Amino acid sequence: MDPFDPRDLRASDPDRERIADILRDAASEGRLEPDELGERLDQTYQAKTFRDLEALVADLPTDTPLPSPAAAAGPAQVQGELTLTAMLSDVKRSGSWTVPPRITVSPAMGNVKLDFREARCPHRVVEIGVKGGTGNLVLIPPPGWVVDVDDLRSGWGTIKNKRGGDPAPDGVLIRVTGGIGMGTLVARNAYFYEKG
């Protein structure tokens, strides 16, 4: 009987996200064309094993450690973080929800909307790391909250921040970093027809 290769173990969602990050970085450096990025992201989210994932980045240089079977037993989510991925559908957080200190958003081929108007936030600063694809990210902060996008790369995308400035004494600073890819980031007030 042949020995089992650990690379044939099943990969997890965080493993797929790490490969997606490498692909997005490669596209932002001009190593992948937009259509090739889309194809490889599709294959990434459909990959079953570590071997499948390795094949998708085998021709790309990276300093990011590849997911490994040895790390497969680790926790899938870091406490105090929220990861949202919009692949072929939209993702939304609204109404009453608790805001963690760190949010990772991947609007790969769908849109992400974060409505903070009724959210509970025990932090004065919220970090949002964007790993953009072709989707959009919409942020709707309540009065007194502001959005800082100074460290967000736009790539082929667009940044529209209508909520800059300094937070109120009891407000929150939302600091957005990473890259928006080919999508759009919009930080704005709520429209009159939008309920919390």
C-alpha positions in Angstrom: 0.0 0.0 0.0 1.4 3.4 -1.0 2.0 5.9 1.9 -0.6 8.7 2.2 0.7 12.1 1.0 -0.4 14.8 3.5 -0.9 17.2 0.5 -4.0 15.1 -0.3 -5.7 16.2 2.9 -8.7 18.4 2.6 -8.1 22.1 2.6 -10.1 24.6 4.7 -11.7 27.9 3.9 -8.8 29.8 5.6 -6.3 27.8 3.4 -8.2 28.9 0.3 -8.3 32.5 1.4 -4.5 32.5 1.8 -4.1 31.3 -1.8 -6.6 33.9 -2.9 -4.5 36.6 -1.2 -1.4 35.4 -3.1 -3.3 35.5 -6.4 -4.6 39.0 -5.7 -1.2 40.3 -4.8 0.2 38.7 -8.1 -2.5 40.5 -10.1 -1.8 43.8 -8.4 1.9 43.4 -9.4 0.9 42.7 -13.0 1.8 39.0 -12.9 -1.8 37.9 -13.7 -4.3 39.4 -16.1 -7.8 40.2 -14.7 -9.4 37.3 -16.5 -6.7 34.9 -15.4 -7.2 36.2 -11.8 -10.9 35.4 -12.0 -10.2 31.9 -13.4 -7.7 31.1 -10.7 -9.9 32.5 -7.9 -12.8 30.3 -9.2 -10.4 27.3 -9.0 -9.2 28.3 -5.6 -12.7 28.3 -4.0 -13.4 25.0 -5.7 -10.1 23.4 -4.6 -10.5 20.3 -2.4 -6.9 19.5 -1.2 -3.7 21.2 -0.4 -2.3 19.7 -3.6 -5.0 21.5 -5.6 -4.1 24.8 -4.0 -0.4 24.5 -4.5 -0.9 24.0 -8.2 -2.6 27.4 -8.5 0.4 29.4 -7.3 3.3 27.2 -8.4 4.4 29.7 -11.0 4.1 32.8 -8.8 6.8 34.2 -6.5 5.5 34.9 -2.9 6.8 35.7 0.5 3.5 34.4 2.0 3.8 31.0 3.5 1.6 28.5 1.7 -1.1 26.6 3.6 0.3 23.3 4.8 -1.3 20.1 6.1 0.7 20.5 9.4 -1.2 23.7 10.1 -4.6 22.2 9.3 -5.3 21.4 12.9 -5.0 25.1 13.9 -8.1 27.2 14.7 -10.1 28.3 11.6 -10.8 31.7 12.9 -8.8 34.0 15.1 -10.8 35.3 18.1 -11.7 38.9 17.7 -11.7 38.8 13.9 -14.4 38.5 11.3 -13.7 37.3 7.8 -16.3 38.0 5.0 -15.9 36.6 1.5 -18.3 37.5 -1.3 -17.6 35.1 -4.1 -20.6 34.7 -6.4 -23.2 36.4 -4.1 -23.3 39.5 -1.9 -22.6 39.6 1.8 -24.2 42.1 4.2 -23.9 42.9 7.9 -26.6 45.2 9.2 -29.0 45.7 12.1 -27.8 44.7 15.5 -24.4 43.0 15.3 -21.1 43.1 17.3 -18.2 44.7 15.6 -14.8 43.0 16.2 -11.6 45.0 16.3 -10.5 43.5 13.0 -12.5 42.6 9.9 -11.1 41.0 6.8 -13.2 41.6 3.7 -12.8 39.8 0.3 -15.2 41.2 -2.3 -13.9 38.7 -4.8 -16.7 38.4 -7.3 -19.5 39.8 -5.1 -20.2 42.8 -3.0 -19.8 43.4 0.7 -21.9 45.9 2.6 -21.2 46.8 6.3 -23.9 48.9 7.9 -22.7 50.0 11.3 -25.6 52.2 12.3 -27.1 49.8 14.8 -24.0 47.8 15.5 -22.4 47.4 19.0 -18.8 48.5 18.9 -16.7 48.4 22.1 -13.6 49.6 20.3 -12.5 53.2 19.4 -10.6 51.9 16.3 -11.8 49.2 13.9 -9.3 47.8 11.3 -10.7 46.6 8.0 -8.3 44.7 5.8 -9.5 44.5 2.2 -8.4 41.8 -0.2 -10.2 43.0 -3.3 -11.2 41.2 -6.5 -13.9 42.6 -8.8 -16.5 43.2 -6.2 -17.4 46.4 -4.2 -17.3 47.3 -0.5 -19.8 49.7 1.0 -19.4 51.1 4.5 -22.2 53.0 6.2 -21.0 54.4 9.6 -23.4 56.1 12.0 -22.9 59.8 13.0 -19.7 60.5 14.8 -17.8 57.6 13.1 -15.2 58.3 10.4 -13.4 56.3 7.7 -9.7 56.5 7.0 -8.6 55.1 3.6 -5.1 56.6 3.4 -3.5 53.2 3.4 -5.9 51.5 1.0 -4.5 50.7 -2.5 -6.9 51.2 -5.3 -5.3 49.1 -8.1 -7.7 49.3 -11.0 -10.5 50.2 -8.6 -12.0 53.4 -7.2 -12.2 54.8 -3.7 -15.1 57.2 -2.7 -14.9 58.3 0.9 -17.6 60.7 2.0 -17.0 60.0 5.7 -13.4 61.3 6.3 -12.3 63.6 9.1 -11.9 63.2 12.8 -14.3 61.0 14.9 -16.5 62.5 17.6 -15.4 62.1 21.2 -17.6 59.0 21.5 -17.1 57.9 17.9 -15.1 55.2 16.1 -12.3 55.4 13.6 -12.6 52.8 10.8 -9.2 52.3 9.3 -9.2 50.6 5.9 -6.1 49.0 4.6 -5.2 46.5 1.8 -6.3 46.8 -1.8 -9.7 47.2 -3.4 -8.6 45.4 -6.6 -10.9 46.2 -9.6 -13.9 47.1 -7.5 -15.0 50.2 -5.6 -15.0 51.2 -2.0 -17.7 53.6 -1.0 -17.9 55.0 2.6 -21.1 57.1 2.8 -24.2 58.1 4.8 -27.3 55.9 4.6 -29.8 56.7 1.9 -33.2 57.8 3.1 -34.8 54.5 2.0 -32.2 52.3 3.8 -33.4 50.9 7.1 -30.8 49.8 9.7 
